[in-house]
Amino acid sequence: MPEPTGSIVRGRDQTFELTLTRHFDAPVANVWASLTDPEQTPAWLGPWRGTPGVGHTVELQMAFEEGDSWSSVRIDECEPPRRIAVSVTVSEEVGGWDLEATLEERDGGTLLTFVHRLDDPASAESIGPGWEYYLDMLGAARDGTDRPEFDDYYPSQVAYYTKQANRVLTG
C-alpha cells in the first residue's frame, strides 16, 4: 500500500490547503508538459478540450473516475512552465475545486507542489487519497510503469487524512 504524503494547513480566506508533493527526475518544462499537454494528460488524468489561456474555460474528463462526465476548468492564473491555478466545476453534488500546481527545480529535477483548497478539512478523507492516486498515476505515466490501483489508496488512507484534518482543526 502506498504511504500517504499530503498535509493540511489553514489557508487563506478561512479555507484549508491540502498539499501534496512529488519529485521527478526531469526538467521543469518536461513536467509542465505532462501537466498541461492534451496529448499527455489522458495517460494519467484524462483528456481535456478547449482553448487554454488565463480567463478561459476548458473541459476535462477525469478518465479514471466512475462515469464519463466532463468538468469545466477555468484557468485563473498561468505562468508557464512554473505555475497554474484553476477553478474546477465538478458537479452540482460535489461543487467546485480550487487547485494549484507549482513546479520548481530541485535536486537535479523538478518538485511538483499540488494544492487543493478545501472549505472543510474533513473532505480530505476522500479527496486526499484521490490526489495521491492521481499524482502516482502521473509518475507511472512519466516512467512508463504500471498504473497504480485506486483500491490501494482508498479506503486505506482515510485514517491518515482524518488525523490530518483533526490536527488542523484542533491546532
N, C-alpha and C positions, 0 to 999 in steps of 0.2 A: 504494500500500500504506500502511495506517495505521502510524504510528510507535508502537512500544510505549512505555508510560509507567510501568509498575509498577516497584516496588523491593522488595527482600527485605532484611530485617534480622533479627537474632536477637531473638526474642521472649521471653516469659516461659515458665517450665517446660520448658526445653530445646526449645522449638518455634521456628519461624521465621515471620515475618509477611510475607506478600505484600500490599503496599499499593498501591492504585490510587486516583486522584482524578479527579473530573470537576467542572467548574463549570457551573452552569445559571443563566440569566438569569430567575430566578423566585424567589418567596418560599419559605422553608423548608417551610411547610405544604403548598405545592403539590407540591414534590419528594417530600415524605413520602408524599403520596397516590399518586404514581407508583410508589413502592416497596412500598406496603402495601395499596392498594385492590384488591380482587379484580376490579373492573371495568377496572382499568388495567394490571395485571401481565401479562395474556395478550398484550398488544401487544409486549412486549419480553423477557419471561422465560418466562411460561407461567401457566396457571390454577392457583389453589390453592383448597382447600376445607377446611372445618372451622371451629371456633370459636377465634378468636385470643385470646391472653392469656398473660401470663407463666406458665410452667409447663405450658401447653397444647401439644399437638402438632397441627399441621395437615398436610395433604398437598399437595405441589407437583409439578406435572408440568412439567419443563423442556421446553417445546414445540419448541425448536429443536435438540434432540439426536436422535440415532438412537434409534428405538424410542419407545414412549409410556408408559413406566413412571412410576409415581408414587413420590416420595420422602417420607419422614417428616421433618418440620421441627419441632423442639422450640424454642419461644420461651423463651430463657433469661433475657433482660433486654429491657425495652421502656420507653423514656422518650419518648413521642410529643411533639412531632414531631422529636426530635433524635437518637435512638439506638435501634438494635435489634441484639440479638445472638442468633444462632440456632445450633443444632446440627442438621446435616442427616445423615440416614442415606441414603446414595446407593444402595449395593448391597453385597452380600457381597464382590464383587471389589474395588470401589473403597474401601469403608469409609465413614467419616464425615468431615464437614467442619465446622469451627467458623468461622462467618462473623460479621462485624460491619459495620454501616453507621452512620456518624455524619454528621449534617448541621449546618452552621453558616453563619450569614450572613457573606458575604464579598464585597467589591467590588460591592455592589448586587445580589447574587444569592445563590446557595447553593452552597457547596462540599460535595460528597459525598466522604467518605473511606471506602473499602471495604477491609476487611482479611479475608484468608483465612489462617488459621493452618495451617502445614504442619509435619509431622513431619520431612520430608526436603525441603530446598530444591530438589533436582533435580526434584521433581514439578512445579515451576513451569514447566518446559519445555512441558508441555501445559496446565496449569491457567491460567497467565498469559495466553496467547493467548485462551483461552476467556472469561475475565473481561473482557479488553479488548473482545472481540466483544460480550458481553452488555451492558457499560456503554455501548458505542457504539450498541447496539440501543435502550437506554433513551433516549439522546439523540435518536435518529431518531424514536422513538415520540413523544417530547415535542414535537419540532419538526415532526412530520408529513412527514418526508423519507423517502427510500427506505432500506430496511433494508440494512445492510452485508452483505457475503458472507463467510462464515466462511473460505473459501479465501484471502481476503486477509490473514488473521491467522495461519493455521496451514497450512503449517509455516514461513512466512517469519519469524515472531517467535521461533522456537525458539532460535536462536543468541543473541539478546538475553537471554533468560531463562536460558540455560545460563551465560552470562557473569555474570549477577546471582547465580546460585547458587554459582558458583565463587568469586566475590568474597567472599560472606558466609562461606563455608567456610574460606577461607584467611586471612581477616581483613584 
